[in-house]
Amino acid sequence: MFVIAGLGNPGKRYEKTRHNMGFMVVDRLAEKNHIKVNKIKHKALVGDGFISDQKVLLVKPQTYMNLSGESLREVMDYYDVPMENLIVIYDDLDLDTGSLRIRKKGSSGSHNGMKSVIYQLKSENFPRVRIGIGRSGGLDWKEFVTGKVGKKEGQVLSETIARAADATECILEKGIDFAMNRYNVKQDSSGKDESGK
């Protein structure tokens, strides 16, 4: 089984904000694969089903971002899933808006949700899908990540969310190395990769 966790903040106030990219990718995966993410377990909204012939548990921690690890530790302990079968999806200030980066493992960078996940799991050795939201341009970073997105930026991020969902399916179907080769392509400011896609 694979655990696919999108990081974000619960509640209407945070819907469609930059910090909720992980939630939005999980929602997209759920919709595409007819999985209902509506059960409350392990301090999270969860739903199980199949994606690319793999049994999956989709997870949206409801702890607020900075405590995301508490929920994921409960999930991982309960299901006894190997670390390499956890895929965490989240926003990243250090990547240009519209960029996508898949990694097999690594540090948390500046992301407090990932700091919590790594601290609680006592490991960095799990795959992650990072969605670039760009720099705050002088705004306080907390206001930036929890702020609403403008129309043009929203369109770029919407396309990136769709690509992130496809990339996650690719990890399940063809493995992380294949997915990294296919999706780790530098984006220009319009959200297109250098080949114009």
Accessible surface in RSA format (square Angstrom, percent):
REM  Atomic radii and reference values for relative SASA: ProtOr
REM  Chains: A
REM  Algorithm: Lee & Richards
REM  Probe-radius: 1.40
REM  Slices: 20
REM RES _ NUM      All-atoms   Total-Side   Main-Chain    Non-polar    All polar
REM                ABS   REL    ABS   REL    ABS   REL    ABS   REL    ABS   REL
RES MET A   1    71.63  37.1  28.60  18.9  43.03 102.4  18.74  15.9  52.88  70.1
RES PHE A   2    31.61  15.8  31.61  19.6   0.00   0.0  31.61  19.2   0.00   0.0
RES VAL A   3     0.00   0.0   0.00   0.0   0.00   0.0   0.00   0.0   0.00   0.0
RES ILE A   4     0.00   0.0   0.00   0.0   0.00   0.0   0.00   0.0   0.00   0.0
RES ALA A   5     0.00   0.0   0.00   0.0   0.00   0.0   0.00   0.0   0.00   0.0
RES GLY A   6     0.00   0.0   0.00   N/A   0.00   0.0   0.00   0.0   0.00   0.0
RES LEU A   7     0.00   0.0   0.00   0.0   0.00   0.0   0.00   0.0   0.00   0.0
RES GLY A   8     0.78   1.0   0.00   N/A   0.78   1.0   0.00   0.0   0.78   1.7
RES ASN A   9    11.23   7.7  10.21   9.9   1.02   2.5   0.38   0.9  10.85  10.5
RES PRO A  10    20.89  15.2  16.17  14.7   4.72  17.2  20.39  16.8   0.50   3.1
RES GLY A  11    48.64  60.0   0.00   N/A  48.64  60.0  35.33  97.0  13.31  29.8
RES LYS A  12   166.39  81.2 152.93  93.8  13.46  32.0 115.44 103.9  50.95  54.3
RES ARG A  13   172.25  72.3 153.98  78.5  18.27  43.5  75.36 103.0  96.89  58.7
RES TYR A  14    33.18  15.5  33.18  18.9   0.00   0.0   8.61   6.5  24.57  30.3
RES GLU A  15    82.22  47.2  80.39  60.8   1.82   4.3  31.37  60.7  50.85  41.5
RES LYS A  16   145.59  71.0 139.97  85.9   5.62  13.4  92.80  83.5  52.78  56.2
RES THR A  17     0.16   0.1   0.16   0.2   0.00   0.0   0.16   0.2   0.00   0.0
RES ARG A  18    21.44   9.0  21.44  10.9   0.00   0.0   0.00   0.0  21.44  13.0
RES HIS A  19    16.27   8.9  16.27  11.3   0.00   0.0   9.58   9.9   6.69   7.8
RES ASN A  20     5.09   3.5   5.09   4.9   0.00   0.0   0.80   1.9   4.29   4.1
RES MET A  21     2.81   1.5   2.81   1.9   0.00   0.0   2.81   2.4   0.00   0.0
RES GLY A  22     0.00   0.0   0.00   N/A   0.00   0.0   0.00   0.0   0.00   0.0
RES PHE A  23    13.90   7.0  13.90   8.6   0.00   0.0  13.90   8.4   0.00   0.0
RES MET A  24    35.36  18.3  32.11  21.3   3.24   7.7  20.62  17.5  14.74  19.5
RES VAL A  25     0.00   0.0   0.00   0.0   0.00   0.0   0.00   0.0   0.00   0.0
RES VAL A  26     0.00   0.0   0.00   0.0   0.00   0.0   0.00   0.0   0.00   0.0
RES ASP A  27    62.67  43.9  57.63  57.4   5.04  11.9  27.29  64.2  35.38  35.3
RES ARG A  28    95.77  40.2  92.38  47.1   3.39   8.1  16.66  22.8  79.10  47.9
RES LEU A  29     0.00   0.0   0.00   0.0   0.00   0.0   0.00   0.0   0.00   0.0
RES ALA A  30    10.23   9.4   9.39  14.5   0.83   1.9   9.52  13.4   0.70   1.9
RES GLU A  31   137.60  79.0 119.67  90.5  17.93  42.7  52.71 102.0  84.89  69.3
RES LYS A  32    83.45  40.7  56.50  34.7  26.96  64.2  54.28  48.9  29.17  31.1
RES ASN A  33    35.64  24.6  20.24  19.6  15.40  37.1   4.85  11.7  30.79  29.8
RES HIS A  34   168.93  92.3 134.27  93.3  34.66  88.7 101.15 104.2  67.78  78.9
RES ILE A  35    12.62   7.2   2.54   1.9  10.08  24.3   4.98   3.6   7.64  20.7
RES LYS A  36   160.95  78.5 148.30  91.0  12.65  30.1  95.79  86.2  65.15  69.4
RES VAL A  37    25.30  16.6   5.43   4.9  19.87  47.9   5.43   4.7  19.87  53.9
RES ASN A  38    93.84  64.7  70.07  67.7  23.78  57.2  31.47  75.8  62.37  60.3
RES LYS A  39    97.78  47.7  92.90  57.0   4.88  11.6  78.65  70.8  19.13  20.4
RES ILE A  40   123.40  70.2  97.92  73.0  25.47  61.4  97.92  70.5  25.47  69.1
RES LYS A  41    79.91  39.0  72.88  44.7   7.04  16.8  48.74  43.9  31.17  33.2
RES HIS A  42    30.65  16.8  19.00  13.2  11.65  29.8  13.92  14.3  16.74  19.5
RES LYS A  43    95.79  46.7  79.84  49.0  15.94  38.0  66.37  59.7  29.42  31.3
RES ALA A  44     0.16   0.1   0.00   0.0   0.16   0.4   0.00   0.0   0.16   0.4
RES LEU A  45    42.98  23.9  42.98  30.8   0.00   0.0  42.98  30.2   0.00   0.0
RES VAL A  46     2.50   1.6   2.50   2.3   0.00   0.0   2.50   2.2   0.00   0.0
RES GLY A  47     0.28   0.3   0.00   N/A   0.28   0.3   0.28   0.8   0.00   0.0
RES ASP A  48    66.46  46.6  50.98  50.7  15.47  36.6   1.95   4.6  64.50  64.3
RES GLY A  49    14.36  17.7   0.00   N/A  14.36  17.7  14.36  39.4   0.00   0.0
RES PHE A  50   126.80  63.4 112.52  69.7  14.28  37.2 112.60  68.3  14.20  40.6
RES ILE A  51     1.80   1.0   0.85   0.6   0.95   2.3   1.80   1.3   0.00   0.0
RES SER A  52    40.46  34.2   7.22   9.6  33.24  76.6  16.81  35.8  23.65  33.1
RES ASP A  53   142.50  99.8 113.33 112.8  29.17  69.0  31.38  73.9 111.12 110.8
RES GLN A  54    64.18  35.9  63.44  46.4   0.74   1.8   1.16   2.5  63.02  47.8
RES LYS A  55    81.35  39.7  77.14  47.3   4.21  10.0  54.46  49.0  26.89  28.6
RES VAL A  56     0.00   0.0   0.00   0.0   0.00   0.0   0.00   0.0   0.00   0.0
RES LEU A  57     3.78   2.1   3.78   2.7   0.00   0.0   3.78   2.7   0.00   0.0
RES LEU A  58     0.00   0.0   0.00   0.0   0.00   0.0   0.00   0.0   0.00   0.0
RES VAL A  59     0.00   0.0   0.00   0.0   0.00   0.0   0.00   0.0   0.00   0.0
RES LYS A  60    26.33  12.8  26.33  16.2   0.00   0.0   1.51   1.4  24.81  26.4
RES PRO A  61     1.05   0.8   0.81   0.7   0.24   0.9   0.81   0.7   0.24   1.5
RES GLN A  62    52.25  29.2  35.59  26.0  16.66  39.7  18.35  39.1  33.89  25.7
RES THR A  63    19.58  13.9   6.46   6.5  13.13  31.3  14.33  19.2   5.25   7.9
RES TYR A  64   117.73  55.0 116.96  66.5   0.77   2.0  78.75  59.2  38.97  48.0
RES MET A  65     4.71   2.4   4.22   2.8   0.49   1.2   4.22   3.6   0.49   0.6
RES ASN A  66    90.27  62.2  80.36  77.7   9.90  23.9  23.71  57.1  66.55  64.3
RES LEU A  67    88.66  49.4  88.66  63.4   0.00   0.0  88.66  62.3   0.00   0.0
RES SER A  68     0.36   0.3   0.36   0.5   0.00   0.0   0.00   0.0   0.36   0.5
RES GLY A  69     0.00   0.0   0.00   N/A   0.00   0.0   0.00   0.0   0.00   0.0
RES GLU A  70    43.39  24.9  43.39  32.8   0.00   0.0   5.46  10.6  37.93  31.0
RES SER A  71     0.00   0.0   0.00   0.0   0.00   0.0   0.00   0.0   0.00   0.0
RES LEU A  72     0.00   0.0   0.00   0.0   0.00   0.0   0.00   0.0   0.00   0.0
RES ARG A  73    84.22  35.4  84.22  42.9   0.00   0.0  23.35  31.9  60.87  36.9
RES GLU A  74    54.36  31.2  49.04  37.1   5.33  12.7  22.47  43.5  31.89  26.0
RES VAL A  75     0.00   0.0   0.00   0.0   0.00   0.0   0.00   0.0   0.00   0.0
RES MET A  76    10.66   5.5   6.66   4.4   4.00   9.5   6.91   5.9   3.76   5.0
RES ASP A  77   102.26  71.6  77.92  77.6  24.34  57.6  31.77  74.8  70.49  70.3
RES TYR A  78   142.10  66.3 111.37  63.4  30.73  80.0  75.94  57.1  66.16  81.6
RES TYR A  79    63.13  29.5  39.48  22.5  23.65  61.6  37.04  27.8  26.09  32.2
RES ASP A  80   124.94  87.5 107.75 107.2  17.20  40.7  26.19  61.6  98.75  98.5
RES VAL A  81    14.55   9.6   2.74   2.5  11.81  28.5   4.35   3.8  10.20  27.7
RES PRO A  82    67.82  49.4  55.17  50.3  12.65  46.0  67.47  55.7   0.34   2.1
RES MET A  83    52.72  27.3  47.40  31.4   5.31  12.6  47.40  40.3   5.31   7.0
RES GLU A  84   112.67  64.7 105.98  80.2   6.68  15.9  50.04  96.8  62.62  51.1
RES ASN A  85    26.87  18.5  26.87  26.0   0.00   0.0   0.00   0.0  26.87  26.0
RES LEU A  86     0.00   0.0   0.00   0.0   0.00   0.0   0.00   0.0   0.00   0.0
RES ILE A  87     0.22   0.1   0.22   0.2   0.00   0.0   0.22   0.2   0.00   0.0
RES VAL A  88     0.00   0.0   0.00   0.0   0.00   0.0   0.00   0.0   0.00   0.0
RES ILE A  89     0.00   0.0   0.00   0.0   0.00   0.0   0.00   0.0   0.00   0.0
RES TYR A  90     5.08   2.4   5.08   2.9   0.00   0.0   1.13   0.8   3.95   4.9
RES ASP A  91     1.72   1.2   1.72   1.7   0.00   0.0   0.00   0.0   1.72   1.7
RES ASP A  92    14.51  10.2  12.63  12.6   1.88   4.4   3.55   8.4  10.96  10.9
RES LEU A  93    28.40  15.8  24.12  17.3   4.28  10.8  24.12  16.9   4.28  11.5
RES ASP A  94    74.08  51.9  44.38  44.2  29.70  70.2  24.27  57.1  49.81  49.7
RES LEU A  95    23.79  13.2  21.22  15.2   2.57   6.4  23.79  16.7   0.00   0.0
RES ASP A  96    83.74  58.7  78.45  78.1   5.29  12.5  19.59  46.1  64.15  64.0
RES THR A  97    36.90  26.2  32.34  32.8   4.56  10.9  18.97  25.5  17.93  27.1
RES GLY A  98     0.00   0.0   0.00   N/A   0.00   0.0   0.00   0.0   0.00   0.0
RES SER A  99     4.89   4.1   4.89   6.5   0.00   0.0   0.69   1.5   4.20   5.9
RES LEU A 100     0.00   0.0   0.00   0.0   0.00   0.0   0.00   0.0   0.00   0.0
RES ARG A 101    41.46  17.4  41.46  21.1   0.00   0.0   2.11   2.9  39.36  23.9
RES ILE A 102     0.00   0.0   0.00   0.0   0.00   0.0   0.00   0.0   0.00   0.0
RES ARG A 103    87.77  36.9  87.77  44.7   0.00   0.0  27.13  37.1  60.64  36.8
RES LYS A 104    94.50  46.1  87.51  53.7   6.99  16.6  48.46  43.6  46.04  49.0
RES LYS A 105   126.30  61.6 116.62  71.6   9.68  23.0  62.61  56.4  63.69  67.8
RES GLY A 106    24.77  30.5   0.00   N/A  24.77  30.5  24.69  67.7   0.08   0.2
RES SER A 107    74.67  63.1  59.80  79.8  14.87  34.3  35.38  75.3  39.29  55.0
RES SER A 108    18.48  15.6  14.07  18.8   4.41  10.1   1.48   3.1  17.00  23.8
RES GLY A 109    49.63  61.2   0.00   N/A  49.63  61.2  36.96 101.4  12.68  28.4
RES SER A 110    65.72  55.5  46.77  62.4  18.95  43.7  44.60  95.0  21.11  29.6
RES HIS A 111    16.73   9.1  11.86   8.2   4.87  12.5  16.73  17.2   0.00   0.0
RES ASN A 112    42.81  29.5  37.84  36.6   4.97  12.0   7.46  18.0  35.35  34.2
RES GLY A 113     0.00   0.0   0.00   N/A   0.00   0.0   0.00   0.0   0.00   0.0
RES MET A 114     0.00   0.0   0.00   0.0   0.00   0.0   0.00   0.0   0.00   0.0
RES LYS A 115    98.93  48.3  92.64  56.8   6.29  15.0  57.35  51.6  41.58  44.3
RES SER A 116    12.99  11.0   6.12   8.2   6.86  15.8  10.52  22.4   2.46   3.5
RES VAL A 117     0.00   0.0   0.00   0.0   0.00   0.0   0.00   0.0   0.00   0.0
RES ILE A 118    28.03  15.9  27.24  20.3   0.79   1.9  27.24  19.6   0.79   2.1
RES TYR A 119   161.75  75.5 152.22  86.6   9.53  24.8 111.78  84.0  49.97  61.6
RES GLN A 120    34.24  19.1  29.41  21.5   4.83  11.5   0.72   1.5  33.53  25.4
RES LEU A 121    19.06  10.6   3.91   2.8  15.15  38.1   7.22   5.1  11.84  31.9
RES LYS A 122   175.98  85.9 139.28  85.5  36.69  87.4 117.61 105.9  58.37  62.2
RES SER A 123    23.04  19.5  13.34  17.8   9.70  22.3  19.60  41.7   3.44   4.8
RES GLU A 124    74.71  42.9  71.65  54.2   3.05   7.3  16.79  32.5  57.92  47.3
RES ASN A 125    86.49  59.6  80.65  77.9   5.84  14.1  21.11  50.8  65.38  63.2
RES PHE A 126     0.21   0.1   0.00   0.0   0.21   0.6   0.21   0.1   0.00   0.0
RES PRO A 127     9.75   7.1   9.75   8.9   0.00   0.0   9.75   8.0   0.00   0.0
RES ARG A 128     3.72   1.6   3.72   1.9   0.00   0.0   0.81   1.1   2.91   1.8
RES VAL A 129     0.00   0.0   0.00   0.0   0.00   0.0   0.00   0.0   0.00   0.0
RES ARG A 130    44.37  18.6  44.37  22.6   0.00   0.0   5.23   7.1  39.15  23.7
RES ILE A 131     0.00   0.0   0.00   0.0   0.00   0.0   0.00   0.0   0.00   0.0
RES GLY A 132     0.00   0.0   0.00   N/A   0.00   0.0   0.00   0.0   0.00   0.0
RES ILE A 133     1.04   0.6   0.00   0.0   1.04   2.5   0.00   0.0   1.04   2.8
RES GLY A 134     9.19  11.3   0.00   N/A   9.19  11.3   9.19  25.2   0.00   0.0
RES ARG A 135   171.65  72.1 151.23  77.1  20.42  48.6  64.98  88.8 106.68  64.7
RES SER A 136    24.93  21.1  16.58  22.1   8.35  19.2   1.15   2.4  23.78  33.3
RES GLY A 137    77.69  95.8   0.00   N/A  77.69  95.8  44.69 122.7  33.00  73.9
RES GLY A 138    82.41 101.6   0.00   N/A  82.41 101.6  43.22 118.6  39.18  87.8
RES LEU A 139    96.86  53.9  85.76  61.4  11.10  27.9  89.32  62.7   7.54  20.3
RES ASP A 140    74.99  52.5  58.55  58.3  16.44  38.9  30.38  71.5  44.62  44.5
RES TRP A 141   103.48  41.5 100.93  48.9   2.55   6.0  76.98  41.0  26.50  43.0
RES LYS A 142   126.39  61.7 125.84  77.2   0.54   1.3  68.87  62.0  57.51  61.3
RES GLU A 143   108.99  62.6  99.36  75.2   9.63  22.9  40.29  77.9  68.69  56.1
RES PHE A 144    14.61   7.3  14.22   8.8   0.39   1.0  14.61   8.9   0.00   0.0
RES VAL A 145     2.79   1.8   2.79   2.5   0.00   0.0   2.79   2.4   0.00   0.0
RES THR A 146    37.60  26.7  24.85  25.2  12.76  30.4  15.32  20.6  22.29  33.7
RES GLY A 147    21.62  26.7   0.00   N/A  21.62  26.7  21.62  59.3   0.00   0.0
RES LYS A 148   131.55  64.2 110.43  67.8  21.12  50.3  95.54  86.0  36.01  38.4
RES VAL A 149    35.94  23.7   9.17   8.3  26.77  64.5   9.98   8.7  25.96  70.4
RES GLY A 150    44.23  54.5   0.00   N/A  44.23  54.5  38.59 105.9   5.64  12.6
RES LYS A 151   196.11  95.7 173.54 106.5  22.57  53.7 126.34 113.7  69.77  74.3
RES LYS A 152   167.96  81.9 160.11  98.2   7.85  18.7 107.20  96.5  60.76  64.7
RES GLU A 153    41.14  23.6  34.71  26.3   6.43  15.3  25.41  49.2  15.73  12.8
RES GLY A 154    24.37  30.1   0.00   N/A  24.37  30.1  19.71  54.1   4.66  10.4
RES GLN A 155   116.59  65.2 109.56  80.1   7.03  16.7  33.01  70.3  83.58  63.4
RES VAL A 156    13.15   8.7  12.61  11.4   0.53   1.3  12.86  11.2   0.29   0.8
RES LEU A 157     3.45   1.9   3.45   2.5   0.00   0.0   3.45   2.4   0.00   0.0
RES SER A 158    65.34  55.2  59.31  79.2   6.04  13.9  23.27  49.6  42.07  58.9
RES GLU A 159    83.84  48.1  78.18  59.1   5.66  13.5  41.89  81.0  41.95  34.3
RES THR A 160     0.13   0.1   0.13   0.1   0.00   0.0   0.00   0.0   0.13   0.2
RES ILE A 161    18.46  10.5  18.46  13.8   0.00   0.0  18.46  13.3   0.00   0.0
RES ALA A 162    21.01  19.3  20.94  32.3   0.08   0.2  20.94  29.5   0.08   0.2
RES ARG A 163    57.46  24.1  57.33  29.2   0.13   0.3  49.32  67.4   8.14   4.9
RES ALA A 164     0.00   0.0   0.00   0.0   0.00   0.0   0.00   0.0   0.00   0.0
RES ALA A 165     0.00   0.0   0.00   0.0   0.00   0.0   0.00   0.0   0.00   0.0
RES ASP A 166    50.80  35.6  47.19  47.0   3.60   8.5  10.59  24.9  40.21  40.1
RES ALA A 167     0.00   0.0   0.00   0.0   0.00   0.0   0.00   0.0   0.00   0.0
RES THR A 168     0.00   0.0   0.00   0.0   0.00   0.0   0.00   0.0   0.00   0.0
RES GLU A 169    28.19  16.2  28.06  21.2   0.14   0.3  10.09  19.5  18.11  14.8
RES CYS A 170     9.76   7.4   5.18   5.8   4.59  10.8   7.94  20.1   1.83   2.0
RES ILE A 171    10.29   5.9   6.01   4.5   4.28  10.3   6.01   4.3   4.28  11.6
RES LEU A 172     7.63   4.2   0.00   0.0   7.63  19.2   0.07   0.1   7.55  20.3
RES GLU A 173   114.72  65.9  84.62  64.0  30.10  71.7  22.04  42.6  92.67  75.7
RES LYS A 174   109.32  53.3  79.10  48.5  30.23  72.0  49.00  44.1  60.32  64.3
RES GLY A 175    31.50  38.8   0.00   N/A  31.50  38.8  29.06  79.8   2.43   5.4
RES ILE A 176    29.48  16.8  25.18  18.8   4.31  10.4  25.18  18.1   4.31  11.7
RES ASP A 177    81.14  56.8  78.38  78.0   2.75   6.5  32.65  76.9  48.48  48.4
RES PHE A 178    80.72  40.4  74.99  46.4   5.74  14.9  78.05  47.3   2.67   7.6
RES ALA A 179     0.00   0.0   0.00   0.0   0.00   0.0   0.00   0.0   0.00   0.0
RES MET A 180    46.31  24.0  43.65  28.9   2.66   6.3  43.91  37.3   2.40   3.2
RES ASN A 181   128.56  88.7  99.99  96.6  28.56  68.8  29.85  71.8  98.71  95.4
RES ARG A 182   127.27  53.4 106.37  54.2  20.90  49.8  36.45  49.8  90.83  55.0
RES TYR A 183    30.80  14.4  26.53  15.1   4.27  11.1  15.29  11.5  15.51  19.1
RES ASN A 184    40.44  27.9  16.35  15.8  24.09  58.0  12.48  30.0  27.96  27.0
RES VAL A 185    46.50  30.6  43.22  39.1   3.28   7.9  46.50  40.4   0.00   0.0
RES LYS A 186   112.43  54.8 107.67  66.1   4.76  11.3  75.75  68.2  36.68  39.1
RES GLN A 187    10.44   5.8   3.81   2.8   6.63  15.8   0.42   0.9  10.02   7.6
RES ASP A 188    70.39  49.3  59.95  59.7  10.44  24.7  41.48  97.6  28.91  28.8
RES SER A 189   108.92  92.0  80.85 107.9  28.06  64.7  55.98 119.2  52.94  74.2
RES SER A 190    52.44  44.3  41.26  55.1  11.17  25.7  42.54  90.6   9.90  13.9
RES GLY A 191     6.38   7.9   0.00   N/A   6.38   7.9   1.21   3.3   5.17  11.6
RES LYS A 192   107.55  52.5 107.34  65.9   0.20   0.5  51.96  46.8  55.59  59.2
RES ASP A 193    19.74  13.8  17.78  17.7   1.96   4.6   1.40   3.3  18.34  18.3
RES GLU A 194   133.78  76.8  97.14  73.5  36.64  87.2  44.92  86.9  88.86  72.5
RES SER A 195    84.32  71.3  42.02  56.1  42.30  97.4  52.60 112.0  31.72  44.4
RES GLY A 196    47.96  59.1   0.00   N/A  47.96  59.1  29.02  79.6  18.94  42.4
RES LYS A 197   177.43  86.6 140.68  86.3  36.75  87.5 114.63 103.2  62.80  66.9
END  Absolute sums over single chains surface
CHAIN  1 A     9651.9       7804.7       1847.1       5046.8       4605.1
END  Absolute sums over all chains
TOTAL          9651.9       7804.7       1847.1       5046.8       4605.1
